[in-house]
C-alpha cells in the first residue's frame, strides 16, 4: 500500500466515524457547543481531550495497595511471648507512704465551709483553707436567689450550650461579665479548669508559637499541651527574659511563613501568689506583634476597685488584652469560667472550644449566683475593703515575724503562699520531699490548735517524663486563705497559731 492509498483509507475511516458519530442522539448539539465554547481553539481542545483520556485511563487502571508491607510477620508463638513480657504502665501512680499517711489524717468537714467550720468529730475550727474570701457561703440573699432559680430552671440544662443548653440566665451572665470588665463580649463555660485549657487550643494550633511564663498553673499547661504549638518559656515574671525570648522568636520566624503568636500568663499566679507586670507585657506584646492571653482565675473578683481584675488594678485598658480568661468558682463562689474579649474572639469559641461545644451548659442557679455577686462587688465596696484589711492583719502576723518562712504572694492577694526561706532549706539540706513532710506536720499542728490550713500542691510529674518535659518545679508551701468572715481579732489569733505551729515544728526538727 503506497502513501496515497493510506491517505485515502484514513479519510474513509474518519468519514465513517464522523457519519456514525452524527447518528448518536445529541451529537450535533455537542459539536455546536464545542465550537461556540472554545471558539475553535485547537490547543485548548487538545488539553481537554488529554485530561479526558487521562481520567478514563485512571478509572480503568487496576487497583493496587499503597501500603508497603515492610514489617516482619510474627508467628503465634512469638506474639504470645511478647504479650507475656509486656507490662503496662499504671493508670494511677502508686501512693507513697507519705501520701497514705496524709490521706488517713485528712480532716472531714460537716456542713458549710464557712470561716467557722465543724469537723466530723464535732469540733469547731477556724477555716482559713477555703476560697470563701467574702463569706458568700453565709449570704442568705444569694441562697434565696439560687433556690428561686433552681425551682424555675431545674438543676441543669442537660445539654451543650449550642444544642438547647443555653438559657436566658446564661446570656445575662455573659452580658454582666462583659459589662463588668469593659469588653464587647463574653462566653461562659461550665467548668473552671477546662476554660483556659480549651481557650488556648481553640486559637493556637500546630506550628503556632506560644511564649509562656514558667510558673503558669496546671490548667494552662494542659491547654498548651493540647494545642501542640511550639512553646518558648521565659523566667517567672522576668520581663527582660521575656523580651529576650520574644526577640529570639521574631528573628527565628523572620524567613518562615507567618504564624499566630501568643503570650500566655496569669494575673495572680496560682503557684506563687505574686502579680504580673501587665503594663510591661502589653508594651512588649505591641512591639513584637503578639496576642495576649491573660488568665485571671485568681485575680478576677479580687483586684481592682470593683474586683474587675489586674487590668483595673494596674490601670490597663482591657482592650489591650486579646483574651481575658477567669473563673466563677473561686472568689465568686459560683461555678464555671469565662473568656472575655472582642465579639469575633467570643463567637469563634462557640464552635471551636471543646469544653463549650461538648459539655453540658452551666447550671442556671450558678449563672444567677455569678451575676448577683458581680452586682454586689460593683455596689458594695466594703466587701473588698474588709478582705484587704484582713490580708494586712494576717501578713503582719506571719511574714515579718517568722524566722522560718516568707510569703511569696502579692500584698493584695487573699491567698498567702508561705514557703521555707532559702537559707533554711540550704542550711538543713532539705529536698522537696523533706519540705513537704515538714509542711504537713505544720498543717497537723495548726489543726490540733483549732486552725485549718492546707499545703500548696501541684499535679505529680508524668510517669517516665523526660527531664526537658518537667519544666519549672513548684516549691512546696503552706496556703492560707484570708476571709472577711473573721474579725480582725480572729484573723490575728489564727495568724499567731500558724506562726507558733511553724516555729514548734522547725525547732523540733533541729
Secondary structure, 3 states (H helix, E strand, C coil): CCHHHHHHHHHHHHHHHHHHHHCCCCHHHHHHHHHHHHCCCHHHHHHHHHHHHHHHHHHHCCCCCCCCCCCCCCCHHHHHHHHHHCCCCCCCCCCCHHHHHHHHCCCCEECCCCCEEEECCCCEEEECCCCCCCCHHHCHHHHHHHHHHHHHHCCCCCCEHHHHHCCHHHHHHHHHHHHHHCCCEEEEECCCHHHHHHHHHHHCCCCCEEEEECCCCHHHHHHHHHHCCEEEEECCCCHHHHHHHHHHHHHHCCCCCCCCEEEEEECECCCCCCECCHHHHHHHHHHHCCEEEEECCCCCCCCCCCCCCHHHHCCCCHHHCCEEEEECCCCCCCCCEEEEECHHHHHHHHHHCHHHHCCECCCHHHHHHHHHHHHHHHHCHHHHHHHHHHHHHHHHHHCCCCCCEEECCCCCCCEEEEEECHHHHHHHCCCHHHHHHHHHHHHHHHHHCCEECEEECCCCCCCCCCHHHHCCCCCCEEEEECCCCCCHHHHHHHHHHHHHHHHHHHHHCC
